[in-house]
Amino acid sequence: MITTKELLENSKALGRDNSDIEFDKFENPRYDLSQKKLSFKAYAKGSNNKLYKVEVAFYDVGPDGLTPSDLGQGKFPRPKNLLDKNIKVDCDCVDYTLGGCLKGNLHNDCALYTDKVLTNYKKKTDRPEKNAENTPYGCKHIVSFIHCILDAMK
């Protein structure tokens, strides 16, 4: 896995910096005590008015004093620093799925889901492969969503 800070740094180095993405809908955060996983889901508005599902999960997040009853009521931990937590991400935009992002994330265990389309993908052109180094990073939707989460947790 990779930490949030490393993912954001890689994304910036690959030109996926924090941009002004509009989010249409945020779902309630979920906390899974057995995996110590804090996960978030939202829908980002694309420039074509299409909605992209964006998911981010932070790992190694302790319950921070919340009881099982609190967790059962939908409360979730609010750690002060998520930058040092391991992270897995997903987005259903083309940049993520076919632009090289998913490939690097799968290779480095920071993709939330696997994609059979990617594993069966046959290259049809002689253009250089995107993300030949298998660098884990996030598309602009993921990067923007991570920044929204980090701002909300301050």
For each residue, the residues with C-beta under 8 A, 3 or more apart:
1: 59 86 87 88 108 109 110
2: 6 7 10 86 87 108 109 110 136
3: 6 7 83 84 85 86 87
4: 7 8 58 82 83 84 85 87 146 150
5: 8 9 83 84
6: 2 3 9 10 136
7: 2 3 4 10 11 87 89 110 136 137 138 146
8: 4 5 11 12 83 138 143 146
9: 5 6 12 13
10: 2 6 7 13 14 135 136 137
11: 7 8 14 16 17 137 138 142 143
12: 8 9 15 16 17 143
13: 9 10 137
14: 10 11 131 135 137
15: 12
16: 11 12 95 101 137 138 139 140 142 143
17: 11 12 140 143
18: 143 144 147
19: 140 143 144
20: 144
21: 44 45 140 141 144 145
22: 44 45
23: 26 42 43 44 45 54 144 145 148
24: 42 43 44 45 51
25: 42 43 51
26: 23 40 41 42
27: 40 41 42
28: 74
29: 38 39 40 76
30: 38 39 76
31: 37 38 39 61 63 66 71 75 76 77
32: 35 36 37 39
33: 36 63 68 71
34:
35: 32 59
36: 32 33 59 60 61 62 63
37: 31 32 57 58 59 61
38: 29 30 31 57 58 61 76 77 79
39: 29 30 31 32 55 56 57 58
40: 26 27 29 55 56 57 145 149
41: 26 27 53 54 55 56
42: 23 24 25 26 27 54 145 148
43: 23 24 25 51 52 53 54
44: 21 22 23 24 51 52 54 91 93 141 144 145
45: 21 22 23 24 49 50 51
46: 49 50 51 52 93
47:
48:
49: 45 46
50: 45 46
51: 24 25 43 44 45 46
52: 43 44 46 91 92 93 141
53: 41 43 90 91 92
54: 23 41 42 43 44 89 90 91 141 142 145
55: 39 40 41 89 90 91 112
56: 39 40 41 87 88 89 142 145 146 149
57: 37 38 39 40 87 88 89 112
58: 4 37 38 39 61 79 82 85 86 87
59: 1 35 36 37 85 86 87 88
60: 36 85 86
61: 31 36 37 38 58 64 77 79 82 85
62: 36 77 79
63: 31 33 36 66 71 77
64: 61 77 78 79
65:
66: 31 63 70 71 75 76 77
67: 70 71
68: 33 71 72
69: 72 73
70: 66 67 73 75
71: 31 33 63 66 67 68 74 75 76
72: 68 69
73: 69 70
74: 28 71
75: 31 66 70 71
76: 29 30 31 38 66 71
77: 31 38 61 62 63 64 66
78: 64 153
79: 38 58 61 62 64 82 85 153
80: 153
81: 84 85
82: 4 58 61 79 85 149 150 153
83: 3 4 5 8 150
84: 3 4 5 81
85: 3 4 58 59 60 61 79 81 82
86: 1 2 3 58 59 60 110
87: 1 2 3 4 7 56 57 58 59 110 146
88: 1 56 57 59 105 109 110 111 112
89: 7 54 55 56 57 105 110 111 112 138 142 146
90: 53 54 55 96 111 112 113 142
91: 44 52 53 54 55 95 96 97 101 138 139 141 142
92: 52 53 96 97
93: 44 46 52 96 97 139 141
94: 97 98 99
95: 16 91 98 99 101 139 140
96: 90 91 92 93 99 101 102 138 139 141 142
97: 91 92 93 94 101 102 115 117 118
98: 94 95 102 118 121
99: 94 95 96 130 131 139
100: 103 104 129 130 131
101: 16 91 95 96 97 104 105 131 137 138 139 142
102: 96 97 98 105 106 111 115 118
103: 100 106 107 118 130 131 134
104: 100 101 107 108 131 133 134 135 136 137
105: 88 89 101 102 108 110 111 136 137
106: 102 103 109 111 114 115 118
107: 103 104 134 136
108: 1 2 104 105 134 136
109: 1 2 88 106
110: 1 2 7 86 87 88 89 105 136
111: 88 89 90 102 105 106 114 115
112: 55 57 88 89 90
113: 90
114: 106 111 118 119
115: 97 102 106 111 118 119
116: 119 120
117: 97 120 121
118: 97 98 102 103 106 114 115 121
119: 114 115 116
120: 116 117
121: 98 117 118
122:
123: 129
124:
125:
126:
127:
128: 132
129: 100 123 132
130: 99 100 103
131: 14 99 100 101 103 104 134 135 137
132: 128 129
133: 104
134: 103 104 107 108 131
135: 10 14 104 131
136: 2 6 7 10 104 105 107 108 110
137: 7 10 11 13 14 16 101 104 105 131
138: 7 8 11 16 89 91 96 101 141 142 143 146
139: 16 91 93 95 96 99 101 142 143
140: 16 17 19 21 95 143 144
141: 21 44 52 54 91 93 96 138 144 145
142: 11 16 54 56 89 90 91 96 101 138 139 145 146
143: 8 11 12 16 17 18 19 138 139 140 146 147
144: 18 19 20 21 23 44 140 141 147 148
145: 21 23 40 42 44 54 56 141 142 148 149
146: 4 7 8 56 87 89 138 142 143 149 150
147: 18 143 144 150 151
148: 23 42 144 145 151 152
149: 40 56 82 145 146 152 153
150: 4 82 83 146 147 153 154
151: 147 148 154
152: 148 149
153: 78 79 80 82 149 150
154: 150 151
